């Protein structure tokens, strides 16, 4: 059984372990070791201390027969692990001292670890937070995903334009993983299906690859429990066709290897081409099929009947990407294990849960029936049967206008469907799946997202973490709602001063980093106004930059006014094929170049957009943030987790009543939240009014002036560059940037005034931290365990 606590080694003992790995694993002497060598040796020495509690956790799960959670996600944005694992083991101070004894800087070495590029944004980071909480709570779990060779692209700016290059996080050894060559499964694509006289199907794939497992231990707080993140890498069935090579067919000789490497090479290949869509569908099936075969194998290895699978396996689909789990599990049960079809459907449904993450119909994946039939002919046949059953029972089609609707497929194959914030869940019921909700009124439940306090406060913000611990003790890291105990101290001169000092120190660190790495010189005493998230029209980075131009105009018109200095910081990537999002990025950079060069305003307003936003950058930005921009069109953001991280670290929010903003505002207090904009219902009504965008622009001289400046090329050297953005804003503006502009601008000026009263601002900021305890992913996972998975802790 896992121990209650890990006895930490002495610094001297850890230093000796580092030296041992340096010599025996890396074959290096101290005199010739590089920074890379020292970091790898340290990581391996720390990893050694994970193995025993990891094996103990696996043994405990097997011995007790506890129900396991299998979390299927196309993304796991785990970021750097060295500090994460060290803190959860309670070894940070020991590691720092050990490396100092060896003449090395622990912090500098840790900062050199590549970010694991296994995700894009909130979806993947949520999955990583959930894995942390599952381990912290002692709930047996496997995370399942793809071990992308390159992952999401690296973002660079060339003259303000986003340029994507291959991300190379696996260019060096990933020291935290364990290769499992013995855990491998054949995964097929294409081909045809034969049926015998009794209707039993046999699928004959035309192509096959091997899915091989790579395991990364996921350590919970104080290492009381360790779960497994199992990622699949595609390998060729035949590595090299020597006969083809000898015939002169050099490309054909490596065709099998090329297919395999392509499958696990890149996260989210551009799907604007038919080849891209086929690759993405194959990726989704590849990891789903491998994961289900793995969990079925483990179930049978324990000597259990497949009819009992729902008693031992809770399979959670993180968005629609793993929606093929329903048809694939049915196929395994029916075709490979002889279960009756209807029984297989019921068995699969009892195992499966589906988390919906979007209210955008276009974001719910759809695949053409032709592509599905071509890539997965057996699964297409199963989907046709499920479609007929759904039409009979609910009137809802899974197959519609020649497309397979993956949201509807995931819904009908899940016993529970959850939204990720209170508002989002109600909108899922009312709009997205209204007919299915009527047919299954108990199926949709809410589980508001949360974030792990270990990574997003204790580790990322040591200055604030130390103040909290000194004030209320250590227990808050595993019980975040204890942050409420800070409230009696807030408003006292001593506490508020130290809280303000922690924020100022974080801003100074960020300022140094921006200057050293990105060449941006910013004043840490200015308000740091931050919007960090995937670039998308509904998230409305466009609204932010238009208001920035309007503020710039007003400062230029009245340079001696009582202005509050601001640094506007953006961070985020646009999908390679998302033309409008990439145009918005370029506009931000063009506007920033003009404003930052203006001698009249540059001491009062700056725009900074550091390229290649990732987890490590977020860990720098979030502790330094004063104002959190959560300004999506009401009714479009499912939840958000960046809003939670920023508030937890003492940033005040400007936001709409959207996603988890609604619940954050309830918890921190309406008086401590800067609300603006239309509600979700008002958004729906506004869209029905012809010419609403043009009317809003005509009614706002300030906005009309900004759009005119963009149209006249003020920020582009006279070039008319943004006709796409301007045309959209004048003619349609589905995301209601124009309708919310004046409200947003006015609220920003209220924020200027509020920030000038630093004493009151600090008090409000501290209250954000004190009242955000409910937004722990530990609370979220407890909700899933009780309301969806029926899974219990084994601690």
matplotlib code that plots the C-alpha trace (Angstrom):
import matplotlib.pyplot as plt

x = [0.0, 1.3, 2.9, 1.2, 4.3, 7.6, 10.7, 12.8, 16.5, 19.2, 20.7, 23.9, 22.2, 20.4, 23.6, 25.3, 22.4, 22.8, 26.5, 25.8, 23.4, 25.8, 28.5, 26.6, 23.6, 25.2, 28.8, 30.0, 32.4, 31.7, 34.4, 32.9, 29.2, 27.0, 23.9, 21.9, 23.7, 23.2, 19.5, 19.0, 20.9, 18.9, 15.6, 16.6, 17.6, 14.2, 12.4, 13.9, 11.9, 8.6, 8.9, 8.2, 5.0, 4.0, 4.4, 2.7, -0.3, -0.6, -0.4, -3.0, -5.4, -5.0, -5.3, -8.5, -10.2, -11.1, -12.8, -10.4, -10.8, -9.6, -9.3, -9.2, -7.9, -6.2, -4.3, -2.4, -0.6, 1.6, 4.4, 7.7, 7.8, 11.0, 9.6, 6.1, 7.4, 9.9, 7.3, 4.8, 7.6, 8.4, 12.0, 12.3, 14.5, 16.5, 17.0, 18.1, 20.6, 21.9, 22.6, 24.2, 26.6, 27.5, 28.0, 24.8, 21.7, 18.6, 16.2, 18.3, 18.5, 14.8, 14.0, 15.9, 13.5, 11.5, 7.7, 6.0, 4.1, 1.1, -1.7, -3.0, -4.8, -7.4, -8.6, -5.1, -4.2, -7.5, -6.6, -3.2, -4.9, -7.3, -4.5, -2.8, -6.0, -6.8, -3.4, -3.7, -7.1, -5.9, -8.4, -6.8, -6.6, -4.9, -4.7, -4.6, -3.4, -0.8, 2.9, 3.3, 6.7, 6.4, 3.2, 1.6, 3.7, 6.1, 4.7, 7.0, 6.2, 7.6, 6.6, 3.7, 2.5, 2.2, 4.5, 4.4, 7.5, 7.8, 8.1, 10.9, 10.3, 11.4, 14.6, 16.2, 15.3, 12.1, 13.5, 10.2, 8.7, 9.2, 9.1, 6.8, 7.7, 5.7, 2.5, 1.7, -1.4, -2.1, -4.4, -6.1, -7.6, -9.6, -10.1, -13.5, -15.9, -17.1, -20.3, -21.0, -24.4, -25.4, -24.4, -21.2, -18.7, -15.0, -13.0, -10.0, -8.0, -6.0, -3.4, -2.0, 0.3, 1.5, 0.5, 3.3, 2.9, 5.1, 4.2, 4.8, 4.0, 1.7, 2.6, 0.0, 0.6, 3.2, 3.5, 0.8, -0.5, 0.9, -1.2, -0.1, -0.2, 0.0, 0.8, 0.7, 3.4, 2.7, 5.3, 5.3, 4.3, 7.2, 10.0, 11.7, 10.7, 14.1, 12.7, 11.1, 14.3, 16.3, 13.8, 14.6, 11.4, 13.2, 10.1, 7.9, 10.4, 9.7, 6.0, 4.9, 7.3, 6.1, 2.5, 3.3, 5.4, 2.8, 0.1, 1.9, 4.0, 1.8, -1.0, -4.0, -2.7, -4.2, -7.6, -8.4, -7.4, -8.9, -5.5, -5.4, -9.0, -8.1, -5.0, -6.8, -9.6, -6.9, -5.2, -8.4, -9.1, -5.5, -5.4, -8.9, -8.5, -5.2, -6.6, -9.7, -7.7, -5.4, -8.1, -10.0, -6.8, -6.2, -9.7, -9.5, -6.1, -7.7, -10.0, -13.2, -16.0, -16.5, -20.1, -18.7, -16.6, -18.8, -18.1, -14.4, -13.9, -15.1, -14.1, -14.2, -14.2, -12.6, -14.5, -15.6, -12.0, -12.4, -16.1, -15.1, -14.7, -18.4, -18.4, -14.9, -15.9, -19.0, -16.9, -14.4, -17.2, -19.2, -16.7, -13.8, -15.6, -18.9, -21.2, -24.7, -25.0, -27.7, -25.8, -22.6, -24.3, -25.6, -22.2, -20.3, -22.8, -22.5, -18.7, -18.6, -19.0, -18.7, -17.5, -18.7, -16.4, -18.1, -21.3, -20.0, -21.8, -18.9, -16.5, -18.4, -16.6, -18.3, -16.8, -18.1, -19.8, -17.6, -14.4, -15.7, -16.7, -13.3, -11.1, -13.3, -15.8, -16.8, -17.3, -19.4, -21.7, -22.0, -22.7, -25.5, -27.1, -26.7, -28.2, -31.3, -31.8, -31.3, -33.9, -36.4, -35.8, -35.1, -35.7, -32.1, -29.8, -26.2, -25.9, -27.1, -26.6, -23.9, -22.0, -21.3, -22.0, -19.6, -21.2, -24.5, -22.6, -20.7, -24.0, -26.0, -23.2, -22.6, -24.5, -23.6, -22.9, -21.4, -20.9, -18.0, -19.7, -23.2, -24.2, -22.6, -24.5, -27.8, -27.1, -26.1, -29.6, -31.4, -29.6, -26.9, -28.6, -32.1, -33.8, -31.5, -32.0, -35.8, -35.3, -32.8, -33.6, -31.2, -28.2, -26.7, -25.0, -22.6, -19.0, -17.5, -13.9, -11.1, -7.3, -4.6, -3.3, 0.0, 1.0, -0.9, -0.3, 2.1, 4.7, 4.1, 3.8, 6.2, 6.1, 2.3, 2.4, 4.9, 2.7, -0.4, 1.5, 2.9, -0.6, -2.8, -0.5, 0.4, -2.9, -4.3, -2.3, -4.4, -7.6, -7.9, -11.1, -8.9, -7.9, -11.0, -9.0, -7.1, -10.0, -9.6, -6.1, -7.1, -7.3, -4.6, -1.6, 0.9, -0.8, -1.8, 1.7, 3.2, 0.5, 1.4, 5.1, 4.6, 2.7, 5.3, 8.1, 6.3, 5.8, 9.5, 10.5, 8.2, 9.5, 13.1, 12.1, 10.3, 13.3, 15.8, 13.9, 11.6, 13.3, 10.3, 10.9, 7.9, 7.3, 6.4, 4.5, 2.1, -1.1, -0.4, -3.5, -3.3, -5.3, -3.8, -5.7, -6.2, -6.8, -10.4, -13.1, -15.4, -12.7, -12.5, -8.9, -10.2, -12.3, -9.3, -7.0, -9.8, -10.2, -6.5, -6.5, -9.3, -7.4, -4.3, -6.4, -7.8, -4.4, -3.0, -5.9, -5.3, -1.7, -1.8, -4.9, -5.0, -4.2, -3.4, -0.2, -1.0, 0.9, -1.4, 0.0, -1.4, -0.5, -1.9, -1.7, -4.1, -4.8, -2.8, -5.8, -7.8, -7.4, -9.4, -7.6, -4.2, -5.4, -6.3, -2.8, -1.2, -3.4, -2.4, 1.3, 0.8, -1.0, 1.6, 4.4, 2.8, 1.8, 5.1, 7.0, 4.9, 6.8, 3.6, 2.0, 4.7, 5.1, 1.3, 0.4, 2.3, 1.3, 3.4, 2.8, 5.5, 5.5, 5.0, 2.7, 2.9, 2.6, 6.0, 5.1, 1.8, 3.6, 5.4, 2.4, -0.3, 1.4, 2.2, -1.2, -3.3, -6.2, -7.5, -9.3, -12.2, -14.2, -15.7, -19.1, -21.7, -23.0, -19.9, -17.2, -17.9, -16.0, -12.4, -9.6, -7.3, -9.9, -9.5, -5.7, -5.5, -8.1, -6.5, -3.2, -4.8, -5.8, -9.1, -11.3, -13.0, -15.5, -18.9, -21.4, -20.0, -18.6, -17.2, -17.1, -20.6, -19.5, -16.2, -18.2, -20.5, -17.6, -15.4, -18.3, -19.9, -18.2, -14.8, -15.5, -15.7, -18.7, -19.7, -21.5, -24.6, -25.9, -26.3, -30.0, -29.4, -26.7, -29.3, -31.8, -29.3, -28.3, -31.9, -31.8, -30.9, -27.9, -27.1, -23.3, -23.5, -25.9, -23.6, -20.6, -22.6, -23.7, -20.1, -17.9, -14.9, -15.2, -15.9, -12.7, -10.7, -12.1, -11.4, -7.8, -7.4, -9.1, -6.8, -3.7, -2.5, -0.9, 0.3, 2.2, -0.8, -1.5, -5.1, -4.5, -7.5, -10.5, -11.5, -11.8, -13.4, -15.9, -16.9, -17.4, -19.5, -21.6, -22.2, -20.2, -21.5, -19.5, -20.8, -17.6, -19.3, -22.3, -20.1, -17.4, -18.8, -19.6, -16.1, -14.5, -16.4, -15.7, -12.0, -12.0, -13.6, -10.8, -8.3, -9.8, -9.9, -6.2, -5.2, -6.4, -3.7, -4.8, -8.3, -7.0, -4.7, -7.6, -9.8, -6.9, -6.3, -10.0, -9.8, -7.2, -9.1, -12.4, -11.2, -10.7, -13.9, -12.2, -9.7, -9.6, -9.7, -13.3, -14.1, -12.6, -14.5, -17.7, -16.9, -16.0, -19.3, -21.7, -20.4, -17.8, -18.8, -15.1, -13.6, -10.2, -8.0, -6.0]
y = [0.0, 3.5, 5.2, 8.2, 10.3, 10.0, 10.3, 12.8, 12.1, 14.4, 16.9, 14.9, 11.6, 13.2, 14.8, 11.4, 9.9, 12.7, 11.9, 8.2, 8.9, 11.3, 8.6, 5.4, 6.5, 9.4, 8.3, 11.8, 13.1, 16.2, 18.1, 17.5, 17.6, 20.1, 21.8, 19.3, 16.4, 17.9, 18.4, 14.8, 13.3, 15.3, 14.3, 10.6, 10.9, 12.4, 9.9, 7.0, 8.2, 8.0, 4.4, 2.7, 4.6, 4.1, 0.4, 0.3, 2.2, -0.3, -3.2, -1.7, -1.2, -4.8, -6.2, -4.3, -4.7, -1.0, 0.7, 2.5, 5.7, 5.8, 9.3, 9.5, 12.9, 13.9, 16.5, 16.4, 19.7, 18.6, 21.2, 20.8, 18.1, 18.5, 21.2, 19.6, 16.2, 17.6, 19.7, 16.9, 14.7, 17.4, 17.6, 21.2, 22.5, 19.3, 19.4, 23.0, 22.4, 19.2, 21.0, 23.9, 21.4, 20.3, 23.8, 23.9, 26.2, 24.1, 26.8, 27.5, 23.8, 23.2, 26.1, 24.3, 21.4, 21.3, 21.7, 18.5, 19.7, 17.4, 20.0, 23.3, 25.1, 24.7, 21.2, 19.7, 21.7, 20.5, 16.9, 17.5, 19.1, 16.2, 13.6, 15.6, 15.5, 11.9, 11.0, 13.4, 11.9, 8.3, 7.4, 4.7, 6.1, 5.9, 8.9, 7.8, 9.9, 10.2, 10.6, 13.3, 13.5, 17.2, 18.1, 21.5, 23.8, 26.5, 29.9, 32.7, 36.1, 37.4, 41.0, 40.4, 37.3, 34.0, 31.4, 27.8, 25.6, 22.0, 21.7, 19.5, 18.6, 14.9, 15.9, 14.8, 12.0, 12.5, 11.3, 11.0, 8.3, 4.5, 2.7, -0.4, -2.4, -5.3, -3.3, -3.0, -3.5, -3.8, -1.0, -1.3, 1.1, 0.8, -2.6, -4.4, -6.3, -9.9, -11.2, -14.9, -16.6, -15.6, -12.0, -12.0, -9.5, -9.9, -6.7, -7.1, -3.8, -2.7, -1.0, -1.7, 0.0, -0.9, 1.2, 1.0, 2.4, 4.9, 5.5, 8.6, 8.4, 11.1, 12.0, 13.2, 15.6, 14.2, 11.1, 9.2, 7.9, 7.7, 7.1, 6.5, 8.7, 6.1, 7.7, 5.7, 6.0, 4.5, 2.0, 0.2, -3.5, -4.0, -1.6, -2.0, -3.9, -5.2, -6.8, -3.5, -1.7, -4.2, -3.7, 0.0, 1.0, 3.0, 5.0, 2.0, 0.2, 2.6, 3.2, 1.3, 3.3, 6.6, 5.9, 5.1, 8.1, 10.3, 9.1, 10.2, 13.0, 16.2, 17.3, 18.7, 18.4, 21.0, 19.5, 22.0, 19.3, 15.8, 14.3, 16.2, 15.2, 11.5, 11.7, 13.4, 10.7, 8.0, 9.6, 9.7, 6.1, 5.0, 6.2, 5.2, 1.7, 1.1, 2.5, 0.3, -2.8, -2.1, -1.6, -4.7, -6.7, -5.6, -6.4, -9.9, -10.4, -10.1, -13.0, -10.9, -11.4, -8.6, -8.3, -6.8, -4.2, -1.3, -2.3, -1.9, 0.7, 4.3, 5.6, 9.4, 11.0, 14.5, 16.2, 14.6, 13.5, 10.1, 9.6, 6.6, 4.8, 3.9, 2.0, 0.6, -0.9, -2.3, -3.8, -5.4, -6.9, -8.2, -9.1, -10.3, -11.5, -12.8, -10.5, -9.8, -6.4, -4.9, -6.2, -4.7, -1.3, -1.3, -2.5, 0.2, 2.9, 2.0, 2.5, 5.7, 9.3, 12.3, 15.8, 18.5, 21.5, 23.7, 25.4, 26.1, 23.7, 23.9, 22.8, 19.5, 17.3, 16.0, 13.5, 12.8, 9.4, 8.6, 9.2, 7.2, 4.3, 4.4, 4.6, 2.6, 0.4, -1.7, 1.3, 3.0, 0.0, 0.1, 3.8, 3.2, 0.8, 3.3, 6.0, 3.9, 3.3, 6.9, 8.0, 5.5, 6.5, 10.2, 11.4, 12.6, 11.6, 10.7, 10.7, 13.9, 15.3, 12.9, 13.5, 11.6, 14.0, 13.1, 15.1, 13.2, 9.9, 10.6, 11.6, 8.5, 6.2, 7.8, 7.1, 10.6, 13.8, 16.7, 20.4, 22.2, 25.2, 25.9, 28.2, 26.0, 22.9, 24.7, 25.9, 22.4, 21.3, 24.2, 24.5, 22.1, 18.8, 20.0, 17.0, 14.5, 16.1, 15.8, 12.1, 11.5, 14.2, 12.7, 12.2, 15.8, 16.8, 19.6, 19.4, 22.9, 22.8, 23.4, 23.8, 22.1, 24.4, 22.4, 23.7, 26.9, 28.5, 26.6, 26.0, 28.9, 31.6, 30.7, 34.3, 34.2, 30.5, 31.3, 34.1, 31.9, 29.1, 31.5, 32.9, 29.8, 26.8, 24.1, 22.2, 24.5, 22.9, 19.7, 21.5, 24.7, 25.8, 26.6, 29.7, 31.3, 31.4, 34.3, 36.6, 37.8, 38.9, 40.8, 44.5, 44.5, 46.6, 43.8, 41.2, 43.6, 45.0, 41.5, 40.5, 43.7, 42.9, 39.4, 40.7, 43.4, 40.9, 38.7, 41.6, 42.6, 39.0, 39.1, 42.5, 41.1, 38.1, 40.1, 42.4, 39.6, 37.1, 39.3, 42.7, 44.4, 47.0, 47.4, 49.2, 46.7, 49.5, 49.8, 47.7, 44.3, 43.6, 40.1, 38.0, 34.5, 31.9, 30.3, 32.9, 32.6, 35.1, 34.1, 34.8, 38.3, 39.3, 41.6, 43.5, 43.9, 45.4, 47.7, 49.1, 49.5, 51.6, 53.7, 54.2, 55.2, 57.8, 59.3, 59.5, 61.3, 63.7, 64.5, 63.5, 65.4, 63.5, 61.4, 58.1, 54.8, 53.3, 49.9, 47.1, 45.0, 41.5, 38.9, 35.3, 32.5, 30.6, 30.4, 27.1, 27.1, 27.0, 29.6, 32.6, 35.2, 34.3, 34.7, 38.1, 39.2, 38.2, 40.3, 43.2, 43.0, 43.0, 45.9, 48.0, 47.2, 48.2, 51.6, 52.3, 51.1, 53.5, 56.5, 58.9, 60.6, 57.5, 54.8, 55.5, 55.1, 52.3, 49.4, 46.2, 43.1, 39.8, 37.2, 34.4, 30.7, 30.8, 27.6, 26.3, 27.6, 31.1, 30.9, 30.2, 33.5, 35.6, 34.4, 35.3, 38.8, 39.6, 42.5, 42.4, 39.1, 39.5, 37.0, 38.8, 36.0, 36.5, 35.5, 32.0, 30.8, 29.9, 26.6, 27.3, 28.5, 27.6, 30.5, 32.7, 30.5, 30.4, 34.2, 34.9, 32.4, 34.3, 37.6, 39.1, 41.0, 40.0, 42.0, 39.7, 38.8, 36.5, 33.6, 30.2, 29.9, 33.7, 33.4, 31.2, 33.1, 36.3, 34.6, 33.4, 36.5, 38.9, 41.1, 44.1, 42.5, 41.6, 44.1, 43.0, 44.3, 43.3, 41.5, 38.4, 35.1, 35.8, 39.4, 38.1, 35.8, 38.6, 41.1, 38.7, 38.6, 42.4, 43.2, 45.5, 45.3, 45.6, 48.7, 50.3, 49.7, 51.2, 54.3, 54.8, 54.7, 57.5, 56.1, 52.7, 54.2, 56.2, 53.1, 51.2, 54.1, 54.2, 50.5, 50.9, 53.9, 51.9, 53.9, 50.8, 49.3, 52.0, 52.9, 49.4, 48.3, 45.0, 44.2, 44.1, 40.7, 42.0, 45.3, 43.6, 41.1, 43.8, 46.1, 43.4, 40.5, 40.5, 37.2, 37.5, 41.0, 42.9, 46.0, 45.6, 45.2, 47.8, 50.8, 48.8, 47.3, 50.7, 52.3, 49.4, 49.7, 53.3, 52.3, 49.9, 52.7, 54.6, 51.5, 50.7, 54.2, 53.3, 50.7, 50.0, 49.0, 47.2, 45.1, 44.2, 43.1, 41.2, 39.3, 38.5, 36.8, 34.4, 33.8, 33.0, 30.9, 27.6, 26.1, 26.1, 23.3, 20.4, 18.2, 19.3, 18.7, 15.2, 14.4, 15.4, 13.2, 10.3, 10.5, 11.6, 9.9, 7.3, 5.7, 5.5, 5.7, 6.7, 3.9, 6.0]
z = [0.0, -0.8, 2.1, 3.8, 3.1, 1.4, 3.5, 1.6, 1.1, 2.4, -0.1, 0.2, -0.7, -3.7, -4.9, -4.8, -6.9, -9.4, -9.7, -10.1, -13.0, -14.5, -14.6, -15.1, -17.2, -19.2, -19.1, -18.2, -15.6, -13.7, -15.5, -18.9, -18.0, -19.8, -18.4, -20.3, -18.7, -15.2, -15.8, -17.1, -14.2, -11.7, -13.5, -13.4, -9.7, -8.9, -11.2, -9.2, -6.2, -8.1, -9.1, -5.7, -5.0, -8.6, -8.4, -5.0, -6.4, -9.3, -6.9, -4.6, -7.5, -8.6, -5.0, -4.1, -7.5, -7.4, -10.3, -12.6, -14.6, -18.2, -19.4, -23.2, -24.5, -27.7, -25.7, -22.4, -22.0, -19.2, -19.6, -17.8, -15.3, -13.2, -10.9, -10.8, -9.7, -7.3, -5.5, -5.3, -3.8, -1.3, -2.7, -4.0, -1.2, -1.1, -4.9, -4.8, -2.1, -3.7, -7.0, -5.2, -3.5, -7.1, -8.2, -10.3, -10.2, -9.8, -11.1, -14.2, -15.0, -14.5, -16.9, -19.7, -19.8, -23.0, -22.7, -23.7, -26.7, -26.3, -26.3, -27.6, -24.8, -22.2, -23.2, -22.8, -19.7, -18.1, -18.8, -17.1, -14.1, -13.9, -13.9, -11.1, -9.0, -9.7, -8.3, -5.4, -4.4, -4.9, -7.6, -9.8, -13.3, -16.7, -19.0, -22.7, -25.6, -28.4, -28.0, -30.7, -32.1, -32.8, -31.1, -31.7, -33.8, -32.6, -33.2, -34.6, -36.0, -39.2, -39.7, -37.4, -39.2, -37.4, -38.9, -37.8, -37.5, -36.2, -32.5, -31.4, -27.8, -28.5, -30.1, -26.9, -24.5, -22.6, -19.3, -17.4, -19.6, -19.6, -23.0, -23.0, -26.1, -24.7, -24.7, -28.4, -30.5, -34.2, -35.4, -38.8, -41.4, -44.5, -46.2, -46.3, -44.0, -44.6, -43.1, -42.5, -42.9, -39.4, -39.9, -37.9, -39.2, -39.9, -40.7, -43.1, -42.8, -45.8, -43.6, -40.2, -37.7, -34.3, -31.3, -28.7, -25.2, -23.4, -19.7, -17.7, -13.9, -12.7, -9.1, -6.7, -3.8, -1.4, -3.6, -1.7, -5.0, -8.6, -11.7, -15.3, -18.4, -21.2, -24.6, -27.9, -30.6, -34.0, -35.3, -38.6, -38.8, -41.2, -40.6, -44.0, -47.2, -48.3, -51.4, -52.6, -51.9, -54.0, -56.8, -56.8, -55.1, -52.4, -51.4, -51.3, -49.1, -46.3, -46.9, -43.8, -41.6, -43.2, -42.5, -38.8, -38.2, -39.8, -37.4, -34.3, -35.6, -35.3, -33.1, -35.1, -38.7, -40.9, -41.9, -44.7, -47.1, -47.7, -46.8, -43.6, -42.6, -43.3, -41.2, -38.3, -38.3, -38.4, -35.4, -33.4, -34.1, -33.6, -30.0, -29.1, -30.5, -28.7, -25.4, -25.5, -26.3, -23.5, -20.9, -22.1, -21.9, -18.3, -17.4, -18.8, -17.2, -13.8, -14.7, -15.1, -17.5, -20.1, -18.9, -15.7, -17.5, -16.3, -12.7, -13.2, -15.9, -16.3, -19.7, -20.0, -23.4, -23.3, -26.1, -29.4, -30.4, -28.7, -29.8, -31.8, -28.5, -28.6, -32.0, -31.3, -27.9, -29.5, -32.3, -29.8, -27.7, -30.7, -33.3, -31.1, -28.0, -29.3, -27.3, -28.7, -30.3, -28.0, -24.9, -26.3, -26.8, -23.2, -21.8, -23.7, -22.7, -19.0, -19.3, -21.3, -20.2, -22.5, -21.6, -23.9, -24.2, -26.8, -27.7, -31.2, -33.6, -36.0, -33.3, -32.8, -35.2, -38.3, -40.7, -44.2, -44.4, -47.4, -45.4, -42.4, -44.6, -46.4, -43.3, -40.9, -42.8, -39.8, -37.6, -40.2, -40.3, -36.5, -36.6, -39.1, -36.7, -33.8, -36.0, -36.7, -33.0, -32.2, -34.7, -33.3, -29.7, -29.9, -33.4, -33.5, -36.3, -36.0, -39.8, -41.3, -44.8, -45.6, -42.4, -39.2, -36.3, -33.6, -30.8, -31.3, -31.5, -28.2, -26.5, -27.5, -26.5, -23.0, -19.9, -18.7, -20.6, -18.7, -19.3, -17.7, -16.1, -14.8, -17.6, -20.3, -19.0, -19.2, -22.7, -23.7, -22.6, -24.2, -27.5, -28.5, -27.5, -26.8, -28.5, -26.9, -23.5, -23.9, -24.6, -21.8, -19.2, -16.6, -18.8, -18.8, -15.6, -14.7, -13.5, -13.4, -14.4, -11.9, -11.9, -9.8, -7.0, -7.0, -10.4, -10.7, -7.3, -5.1, -7.9, -10.3, -7.7, -4.8, -3.4, -2.9, -1.9, 0.9, 2.2, 2.2, 4.1, 6.7, 7.2, 7.4, 7.4, 4.8, 4.4, 1.7, -1.1, -0.8, 0.4, -1.6, 0.1, 3.2, 1.3, 2.9, 6.1, 4.6, 4.7, 8.3, 7.4, 4.3, 4.9, 7.6, 6.7, 7.2, 5.0, 2.3, 2.1, 1.7, -0.9, -2.9, -2.6, -3.9, -6.9, -7.6, -7.4, -9.9, -12.3, -12.0, -12.9, -15.9, -16.9, -16.8, -18.9, -21.5, -21.9, -22.0, -24.2, -26.3, -26.2, -24.7, -22.0, -19.7, -16.4, -13.6, -11.9, -14.8, -14.8, -16.5, -18.5, -19.9, -22.4, -22.9, -24.7, -28.1, -30.8, -31.8, -32.9, -30.0, -27.5, -28.9, -28.9, -31.6, -29.1, -26.9, -29.6, -30.9, -27.4, -27.2, -30.3, -28.9, -25.7, -27.6, -29.5, -26.3, -24.7, -27.8, -27.8, -24.1, -23.2, -19.9, -18.7, -15.6, -17.4, -15.7, -17.3, -18.9, -20.5, -22.8, -23.0, -25.5, -25.7, -27.9, -31.2, -34.1, -35.9, -39.1, -41.3, -39.3, -41.7, -39.6, -36.4, -38.1, -39.4, -35.9, -34.7, -37.4, -36.5, -32.9, -33.9, -36.3, -33.8, -31.1, -33.4, -33.9, -30.3, -28.8, -31.1, -30.2, -27.9, -26.8, -25.4, -24.8, -21.1, -20.7, -23.1, -24.5, -26.4, -26.0, -27.8, -26.9, -29.5, -28.8, -25.8, -23.8, -20.2, -19.2, -20.4, -18.6, -15.4, -15.9, -17.0, -14.6, -11.2, -12.7, -14.0, -12.6, -14.9, -16.5, -19.8, -20.1, -22.7, -24.9, -26.5, -23.9, -24.5, -26.4, -23.9, -22.2, -19.1, -19.3, -16.9, -17.5, -15.8, -12.7, -12.7, -13.1, -10.3, -8.0, -8.4, -7.4, -10.8, -11.1, -14.0, -16.7, -18.3, -19.7, -18.1, -20.0, -19.0, -15.5, -15.3, -13.9, -11.0, -10.4, -10.0, -7.6, -5.5, -5.5, -5.2, -7.9, -6.4, -7.1, -10.8, -13.7, -15.7, -19.1, -22.3, -23.4, -21.7, -23.7, -24.2, -25.3, -27.7, -29.3, -29.6, -31.1, -33.8, -35.1, -35.8, -39.4, -39.7, -35.9, -36.5, -38.8, -36.3, -33.4, -35.3, -36.4, -32.8, -31.5, -32.8, -30.9, -32.6, -36.0, -35.7, -34.9, -37.8, -40.1, -39.0, -39.7, -43.1, -44.0, -43.2, -40.2, -38.7, -42.0, -43.7, -45.8, -47.0, -46.9, -45.2, -43.1, -45.4, -44.0, -40.5, -41.4, -43.7, -41.1, -38.4, -40.6, -42.3, -39.9, -36.7, -35.4, -32.2, -31.4, -31.0, -32.2, -29.9, -26.8, -27.6, -25.8, -22.7, -22.7, -23.2, -20.4, -18.0, -18.8, -17.8, -14.5, -14.1, -14.7, -11.8, -9.5, -10.2, -9.1, -5.6, -5.0, -1.4, -2.4, -5.5, -3.4, -1.0, -4.0, -5.5, -2.2, -2.0, -5.4, -4.1, -0.8, -2.5, -5.4, -3.4, -4.9, -8.4, -7.5, -9.9, -6.8, -6.3, -9.9, -9.9, -6.7, -8.6, -11.6, -9.2, -7.4, -10.1, -13.3, -12.6, -9.3, -8.5, -5.1, -3.6, -2.5, -0.1]

ax = plt.figure().add_subplot(projection="3d")
ax.plot(x, y, z, "-o")
ax.set_aspect("equal")
plt.show()
